[in-house]
Structure formats: structure tokens, C-alpha cells
């Protein structure tokens, strides 16, 4: 690259630019759009924001920008004015320290780049938190097994899964629940791969029940797009078939547009765990997942236990299992996960 | 040292370094000038404390790279053909090389510049650009391959 070096050695700033640089003054602090506003400013911003959001969406899709319906060949980016400063530097801090989140990733289409910011999640230690059992299945719902193609459709296509979620090549399974009229209501999905185990639960109408009692009042949830995100780590570990222990455990949950999401993850690599969680949070909050695309074909009256819990009858009381009405959807495996405090839990080895 | 003296010192030391990096990433002189200006404005806003000179330089380059990413997000046009028109004048020796470099995607151009011109390792480049070292190595490998093909091995 000698020629390149010789060329660059000759590149210098002009006298005009040099003069400008030496005479720069510190700018006045501009208000951070994510700080608290007065009521009027908030309303105006909401109106403008909704208008800009609607204008920026591809006409045929309500999905995440850059998804399969987005027009390729144009620079599809999020509006920089609506995003917080992506590279905040605190005075006195080390800005070269890679944060746990708060960075982003690029999606390339030929020569055009789309840069997606990721939220900086605030992780709470779940190792000492109380655990509860819960049931995701809505009372009286019909259910069917979920296939990989369902999850692909749910996430907006293979391209979106690959570029935004890093979920390419994953073999998802699980259960989908529908109301009597065929409206999708909830999903319990899981996938196991090399060095990774994911489970995803989605539920319309509110928070997905969590088996971990929420952190105490001192815990401050990260926010993204007005959505508060609960982020837990040290929820347990996963022992894979070959004996490998996936010790990096994460759980992120939030409610966006009236739909509750909970992603549980076990991985070997901490960075990968953090990134997958941040990407999922951003993608889901921005509307990248859509339960309503899933057809109810083949769903039957929910006659089976879900996630190993008692079935609720219409009066809300637990009842014994009803007669089998077909092949039950696969239950999410749980025997490979060991939570802190459970029998057989082994503390991680200390760091070298 | 007063703040304005400190700024003048940093400008004197790094203005060309930052300008060259911004030019490599963005490919246009006017946008590179804006990125350098924004970098020093960011410095004035935050006044970070540096451990040493190498930290100081890496921080400034990181902010420059971030400012360039902001420009790339806003860019609405295809960069290839127009870029050479607004690049500082190449000569006969470097014209085809610059054309080949400008055809690389910005992330590869950034990696090439920081690796070959500034002499950073792939790990250091990863921290400056906010990318994984493995990704930087892939960028370099793809860039070398593309340049080799276009320039028939001589660059």
C-alpha cells in the first residue's frame, strides 16, 4: 500500500479549515429529546414523531425498517433526530471502553448502509431472586405446534432474522395459542444450537409471566422508545447434550404495543449473549415481530398441559387433563436448565 | 494550559490524521472536513481525560469514525462515481488506486486506512470502529482481494 501511503501523506487540511478548527467554541448544550418534557412539548413531539414514523415506513409493511418489504437500493435509516446521541461520552470517562449495549450494527445492501442503534440494557443479577412457576396458556385457547417457518414469518422473514436478530439457521419449535376465532394470542418457542439455547415467549395483553420475581425498587430499567426493559443475568445455566455448560444466562422482558415479550438465553460467550438480547429488544420494540401473521390452521382445543403446568378450565380453576385430541405440541424442554438454588446447581469456576 | 491552548495543541497534532481517516471513510473532502470539525466540537463538549498520547489519538479517531457513520446514515446518493470528483486531486500514479479504494464499502475503507496507513492492529481497529476484531479481519481480507482483482496485484 505504498502508493496509498504516499497519496495520504500529501493530504492535508486547508488553511481555512485549520483556522475554523482552532477557533471552535464549545457548543451550548442542546436539550436531550429523551429527557422529561413539558406536557405540551410531549404532545407536539408525539404528533410529529408519529407522522415521521408513518412517512418513513414502506407503504406495504408495518415492519421494521430494512425488513423484507423495505425497498432495497435506498438508504433506509432511522431518523437521527429521533434517536438519542448514539455515542455519548461522559466527562472523565473512558470512551473507548466498549459498553454492554448502547452500540449498534450495520446492515449492508450493496453500497448502502443502514446503521441500527442498540439499547444499553441495565442488567440485574437474578441469582438470588425468588423463582415461581407459571402458565403461559390463555384459558380456553386452541393450540398447535410451531415450526421454524412460523418463527420466520413471525420475525418478518429470513433476511430480517439473519441481519437484525442473528437467528439465521436456527431450528425453532414450540407452541402457539389462538382464541376461538383464530386470533393468535401467545407463543412459547425455543431453539437449541451449538453454544446457544434460546426461548421466546410472547403474550398479548401484558407482561409475560416470569419465573423470576422482579428485581427490587432500586433496580432501574433501561428504556428504549418509551418501553421499559427488564434485563436479568445469572438466571442459571444450561447443560447441553455433550456436557457443555452454557454459563452466560440472560433474560430480557418488556411490553411493547400491548404485547409482552420475554427472551431467555443461555450462551457460552458473554458478548454474544448481550448482543443477541439487545438486538432482540430493539427489533421487537420497533415492531419487527408480528403474532398476527400466524395462521391458526390445525390448532385444537387446548387439551394438553403447557410448560408442565395444570390446565385452567373456563371457570379459572385447575383441572385434570382432558381427553387427548391429537399429537400435543412439543413442550419446551426444561431439564437442561439449572437455576441458582436448585438441587444440582454448581457454582461457576472463578475467573483466572 | 487554557482550554483554547489545549484545543490548538490537539488540532495541530491531529487535524491531518483525522482528516485523512474521515476522507478514507467518507470519500468526499467537504464531508470529511465536517466530520473533523464535529470531532473537535465533541471534544470541547466532553473534555475527556486521556491516559496518554495513544489513548488521546485513538479517542479522536473513534469519534471521527462515529461522526462519519452519522454522515453515512444521512447520505442519500450512491457514493462511487461522485466520490472521485470531490476527492483531493490524485495524480497519474494514484488515480486508479483511489478509484479502486473508493469502490470498497466504507467499513472496508476504514479498516484499510487504519491498518495500512495508521498501523493499528485489528483489535485496536475494532475498538476504534466499534466492531469485533474478527469482523475487521474479514473486512481487510475482502478489501485486499477486491483491490488485488482491480489493480492486478499492484497496490
Interface residues (C-beta under 8 A of the other chain):
Chain A: X1 X3 X4 X5 X6 X7 X8 X10 X11 X12 X13 X14 X17 X18 X20 X21 X22 X24 X25 X26 X27 X29 X74 X75 X77 X78 X80 X86 X87 X89 X90 X91 X92 X93 X94 X95 X96 X98 X103 X104 X106 X108 X111 X112 X113 X114 X115 X271
Chain B: X3 X7 X8 X11 X15 X16 X19 X20 X23 X24 X33 X36 X37 X40 X41 X42 X44 X45 X46 X47 X48 X49 X51 X55 X58 X59 X62 X63 X66 X69 X70 X72 X73 X74 X75 X76 X78 X79 X80 X88 X90 X93 X94 X97 X98 X101 X105 X106 X107 X112 X113 X116 X117 X127 X128 X130 X132 X155
